[in-house]
Amino acid sequence: MRRYLVSELSYHVVIAGAGIAGASLAYFLRNSGFKILLLDLKPFDRVGDKACGDAIGKHHIDELKIPAPEGRELEGLVRGIDVYSPFEDVRYRVLGDGYEINRIAYTQKFIKEAIKSGVEFREKVRVLKPIINDGFVSGVVIRDGEEVKEVRTKIVIDATGVARVLARQCPDEWPVSEELDPKDANIAYREVRKLKEPIDEPEILRIYVSNKVAPGGYWWFFPYSLKEGYVNVGLGVQGGVGNPHPKTQLYRYVLSRDIFKDSELIEGGGAPVPTRRPLPSLVWNGFAVIGDAAYCVNPVHGGGKGSAMLSAFCVAEAVIEALNDGDYSAKKLWRANKCYMKKYGAKQAALDIFRMFLQQLSDEDLEYGMRRKIIKEEDLNVVSLKGDLELSVVEKAMRLLAGLRRPSLLLKLRAVAKYMDLMKRYYLNYPDSPDKLPAWKSGTDKILSVFRVKVIKS
Ligand SMILES: Cc1cc2nc3c(=O)[nH]c(=O)nc-3n(C[C@H](O)[C@H](O)[C@H](O)COP(=O)(O)OP(=O)(O)OC[C@H]3O[C@@H](n4cnc5c(N)ncnc54)[C@H](O)[C@@H]3O)c2cc1C
């Protein structure tokens, strides 16, 4: 029989979920002098374990000035990514440094540092729902063993990943409760395998774009360069449109290749990835949302670890100021939104437009575009780092290729570049206070719906 207790415990901040988002938030708050509680439903030795490609760009770590993975936390060094066309005839090489991490060890590094500085971590605790009083989140209901308890706090953080355990139970009129349209998610599955032969150029990750193999997504081959023969191989498909299961596609089209013959399965697993613009607001009264729970993922490549930590960083700054001033309102926490939209959200919103465009191209269009170098390697780098598709690049391509086989594709590309730019500027103009959010939000919704009707035609 479960007992319901009103806990005497009270905190300044309760963080629900100790994945990379929650763990890094605890790390950023560790020296704030406030009483912080970090909860996860997993036992400590499994915390950080989540199906992932394990790739992270070095630029995120540099920007956040956090310790880079080392020793056991590091499974590979990355020098760049090769992107292959659908028929694998064309290859773009985009250079840039990064890491293949041991996701468990790297996540736990932040938790351990936080614990050393006084953050309380509790494992095997399930967060059930938010406690809401007078329009403010003022605690959470948790299940701890056989007991159901209330924990009181000034600010609650939802870092429960795509489950969004707390945010989805907030009132509909709160912007943090915005649901994920299944079409704005990728369903991804990956395996870690040990190949029989060493891998060529193990510091180069490979991405294969093909609608036949990975409709609305891509498949990847990410070697762990520091563990000879080990590779993370996975596949993502767009959700909500009746696509086949990614595991079926991976086995059918990828693992059937010679390179995987007699390879050893080390582990497998999958999860949905939100691939859209961020939540319209990461904060509300006494509440904040970070990481996958706030849709802080790159919509084109689906990488979310770096941006999860970035959202944690922005929220940490706002939370410390709010606690110092004794004001936990959305208005006070708002600076987290300004910080995130400027650092990453604006780029995410532009890439969301690009993602929708890419998802409706045929393999023939993609092959043609890459072969003709309509967008070149260096442009791809700019798109992925900044969310800019330079109009000048597109105009040059238009002049070169107008009248050739696919003028409609080029016209579309020009429109896409314009909408990306518009969306980015709109997000960079994010409102200064919550009262202005509804007008801003209806503006973004309008840009998206016009883009869908005029360019995507859906
Ligand atoms: C197959 C796949 C490949 C990917 N590849 C990459 C990649 O190569 N690079 C990259 O950057 N990103 C990648 N991503 C995305 C990346 O994994 C996520 O964006 C990132 O891990 C999100 O971190 P998070 O902390 O927000 O969420 P999560 O890692 O999901 O953490 C959420 C935590 O909350 C806990 N939790 C959930 N519910 C409750 C509850 N009720 N009570 C208490 N605790 C709870 C969970 O146990 C978990 O520890 C990939 C995703 C998938 C699915």
The ligand as a Gaussian input file, in Angstrom:
#p B3LYP/6-31G(d) Opt

LIG

0 1
 C       19.155000       7.491000     -31.748000
 C       19.522000       8.877000     -31.335000
 C       20.743000       9.416000     -31.759000
 C       21.120000      10.700000     -31.348000
 N       22.355000      11.154000     -31.711000
 C       22.813000      12.323000     -31.210000
 C       24.162000      12.745000     -31.419000
 O       24.968000      12.050000     -32.051000
 N       24.548000      13.935000     -30.880000
 C       23.713000      14.687000     -30.127000
 O       24.122000      15.767000     -29.668000
 N       22.439000      14.325000     -29.910000
 C       21.968000      13.148000     -30.401000
 N       20.686000      12.746000     -30.113000
 C       19.836000      13.608000     -29.290000
 C       20.311000      13.585000     -27.829000
 O       20.457000      12.260000     -27.406000
 C       19.321000      14.333000     -26.943000
 O       19.034000      15.588000     -27.516000
 C       19.875000      14.567000     -25.530000
 O       20.358000      13.379000     -24.977000
 C       18.782000      15.175000     -24.664000
 O       19.204000      15.257000     -23.341000
 P       18.132000      15.559000     -22.182000
 O       18.923000      15.595000     -20.933000
 O       17.289000      16.701000     -22.565000
 O       17.161000      14.288000     -22.195000
 P       17.446000      12.767000     -21.793000
 O       18.823000      12.373000     -22.141000
 O       16.335000      11.993000     -22.389000
 O       17.351000      12.756000     -20.208000
 C       16.127000      12.800000     -19.527000
 C       16.332000      12.207000     -18.145000
 O       15.101000      12.358000     -17.416000
 C       14.838000      11.159000     -16.714000
 N       13.385000      11.082000     -16.508000
 C       12.420000      10.933000     -17.459000
 N       11.215000      10.893000     -16.885000
 C       11.418000      11.039000     -15.560000
 C       10.546000      11.078000     -14.431000
 N        9.212000      10.958000     -14.543000
 N       11.092000      11.224000     -13.194000
 C       12.448000      11.330000     -13.039000
 N       13.309000      11.299000     -14.068000
 C       12.797000      11.160000     -15.310000
 C       15.387000      10.051000     -17.611000
 O       15.667000       8.870000     -16.862000
 C       16.639000      10.715000     -18.174000
 O       17.782000      10.452000     -17.363000
 C       20.257000      11.482000     -30.537000
 C       19.032000      10.949000     -30.135000
 C       18.663000       9.669000     -30.523000
 C       17.357000       9.107000     -30.041000

